Amino acid sequence: MRMSNLSAAERVALARDPQRPTAREYIGAIFDDFFYLSGDRKHGEDASIIGGIASFHGVPVTIIGHQKGRDLEENLKYRFGMPNPEGYRKAERLMLQAEKFHRPVITFVDTPGAYPGIEAEAGGQGEAIARSIAVMSRLKVPTIAVFIGEGGSGGALAIGTADKVIMLENSIFSILSPEGFASILWKDSSRSEEACEVMKLTASDLYELGICDRIIPEPAGGAQSARDYIFDAVEREIAELLKPMLKISGTALAKERYRKLRNVGNFKRKAEQTEHGRN
């Protein structure tokens, strides 16, 4: 499913490009009547997680996404798209609210990872991420995650544990940054480009591994070079995936999502399915 001949390192650079469209831009272009919802009802508000209710092709939906900034002032406000615990608790609150009112959940993933500061750890960062993953994995409403840039570690997984995963061609999803991977494995962060290949973090890699369901091709220069095209393509993919899921019971959705998650990493099963498909 490789769309072009870019290296994994080049795709990482495009995923991190500061001009890449942000979650707020996708929301404004794709959805109608977006209404912001703030706060986790426990500690406070975290601007690096954007959330609310909107209409998508006449269907009420809940939207949650990581938000990055365009300049230094914005990036300090959003911590470069790295949420604190209250951000993930807000996401959890909005997911449970969506389930209560039978609204599909659509998320936009774009984060280097959860914020690693002392305050975040003291506030229960790991617990907040774990609860968000647990809640999302059990929701009895349709869930779609759209990876629009970086997808780093548990910070991404917290709102990326969905029925269907859409990835832009130059988005990534990994256990940690290539620099961190190289530092741990080889004790040499300068080998990050090599790590990009080893980690299998690109959309095409993840499609082959059965983690990504759809890939949206990007024009030369990345999503930032053709915003309207990308917005239209993302809208079409969401609509195509969401329509059949609206007809499935909540119990069946949760059961199938459980099966999907339990089979992540089951490469023998995937090989057997591939061979069966060829025959």
N, C-alpha and C positions, 0 to 999 in steps of 0.2 A: 504493500500500500504506500510505498514511498512516492511522494508527489513530485519531488525535485531532487537534485543532486547535492543539496546542502549537507554539510557535515553536522553531526549532533551538536558540536560546539557552536557552530554558526546559528543553529536553531535556538540554542540557549540564549545567545546574544540577542536574537530577534524577540524572544519571549520576554526579555528584560528591557527592551527598548522603552525609554521613558515617554515616547510619543504614541505608544500602542494604546488603542481605545480602552478606556476604563469601564468598570461595571456600570457606573452611572450613565455613561454614554450609551451602552447597550440598552439599558432600561428605558432611557428617553426615546430611543429610536424604535424599539420593538413593542413596547407595552403602552396601553392607554390608562389614563387616570391613576397614575402611581401615587400612592399615599404613604408617606414615610411613617414608620413606627420606630420609636426610640426606647432605649433603656432595657436593662435586664430584670427590673423590679426587685433587685437584690442589692446592687452596689452603685451602678451608674450607667452612663452611656459611653459607647466606644464607637467613634466615627469611622474606624477602619473596617467595620462591618456595616454595610448598608442593607436595610431591610424594609419591607412594607408590603402593601396589598396593591394589586393592579388588575387590569383586564387584559386577557390575551385572546384575541379572536372571539370576544364575547364571553369567555370563561374566566371567572374570578380565580386569581392565582396569588400565591405568596412568593415573593422574590427575596433572596438573600445573596449578598455578594461581598467579596473583598474589595475595598476601595483603595487605590493608590493616588498619589498626587502628581501634579504637573511641575511644580517648582519646589524649592526648599521649604517654603512656609507650609505648603500643603502636605508635603511628605513628612514634615515633623508632626503635623496634626494627625495624619493617618499612620504614623510610624512606618512609612514605606510599605503599607499594606500588611503590617504584622499585628494582629489583634491581641488585646489583653483578654483575661478571663471573662470580663463582662461582655465582650464582643461575642464570644462563643455561647455565653448564657443567654444573650439576646437572641442568637440564632436558634437555640434550643426552645426558647419561649415562643418564637414565631412559628417554628415547626409544629409544636403541640397545638398552637392556636389554629394552624392550617388544618390539622387533622380533625380538630373539633368541628370546624365549619366546612369540612370536605373540600378543601382547596388544594389543588396540586402545588407542589413546591418546586421552584426552578431556581437554581443557584448558579452564580458566576464565580469561578475560582481563579484567583490571581494573587498569590502571596508567596514570598520567600519562605514563609513558615510563621509559626506563632511567635509573638514577641518574647525574647529570652531574658528580659530584665529581672532584677531582684524583686521588684514590686509585683510583677506578673506571677513569678513563682510563689511568692508569699500569698498571693490572692487565689492560688489553686489552679494554675494554668493547666497542668496535666489532667486534673479532675474535670475541669470544664470541657476540655477537648474530648475526653473519654465519654462524658455524658452526651455531648453533641453527636458523636459517632453512634452511640447506642440508640439515641432517640431517632436519628435519621434512618438507621438501618431497620427499625421496626415500624415505621410510619405506615398507616393503612390508606395512604393517598399516593398518587403517582409522583415520582421524583425524577428530575432531570438535572444533571450537573453539566455545565458548559465551562470547559477550561479555556480561558481566553489569553492566558500568559503563563506565569509561573505557577506550579503546583507543588509547593514544598512541604513535605513531611506531614505530620499530624495536623498542622495548621491548615493544610488543604483538605485532608481527609475528613476533617470535622464537618465540612459542608459538601463533600464530594462523594459520600457513600450513597449513591443513587441507583435507581432502577436502570437508567440509561445514562451513559457518559458520552458527551460530545467533546471532541478536542479540535481546536484550530490546528492547522498543519504545523505551525511553529510554536505551539504551546508545549509545556513539559509537565511531567508528574514524577516525583522522585522522593526517596526516603530522606534525603538531605541535599544540600548544595553540592555541585561537583567539586568545589574547593574544599568543602568539609570532608567529602568522601576521600579525596586525594590525600588530605592531611592525616586522616585516620589509617587508611590502607597502606599508603606508601611513605607517610611522614614527609610529604612534599606537596604543598598546595599548588606549586607551579605546574603540576601534572594534571591540572583540572580539565584540559581539553581531552586528554586520554581518558579521564574518568567519565566524561560525557558519553563516550562510546561504550564503555564497560557497563555503565549503569542502566542502559536500555530505557532511557527516560523520554524519548520522543514519541509523538503521536503514532507514528507507524510501528515503532517497537511495541507500544502498549496495545495497539490493535491486534498485532500478531499474538500477543500474550492473552488476549481475550478480556482485557481490562477496559479498553475503549471500544465503544459501539459504532461511532461515526467519526469521520475525519472531514473537516471542511478545508478544502485547498485555499491557500493564500496566494495573492499575486506577488510578483517580484518586489522585494522591499518590505514584505510583511503586511499585516492587517492595517497598519497605520497609513499605508499608501493608497488604500481603497476602502475607506470606511463604509460608504453606502453599500457597496457590494458585500462586504462582510456582514453588516447588519441584516441585509436581506437574506443571506445564506443561513445565518444563525436562526432567523425567524422561521424559515422554511423547515429546517431540521427539527426545531422544537415542535412545530405544528404537526409534522409527519409522525414524530415519535409519541406525542401526547395523545393524539386522537384515538388510537386503539386502546391505550391504557385507561382512558376515561370509561371504557365499557367493562373493565375488569374489576371484580370485587376487591375491597381493601384487604381481606384475608388472603386472597390469591396473590395479590401484589406483594405482600409481606413475605409470603412463603417462597415465591420465585426469587425475590431479592435475597433471601436467606440462602437459597440454593446457589445463587450466583456468587455470593461472597464466600461461601464455604469452599467453592471450587477455584478460587483465586490461587494460583500456584500449583494447581493439579495438572502438570504438563503432560502426564501420561494420558489422562482423560482427554485433554485437548488434542493430542496427537491421534488418539483413537477416533475422535469425532471428525477430525480433518480427513483421515484415511477413509472413514465411512462415507463422507461427502464426496470424495473422489470416485468411490465405487458406485 
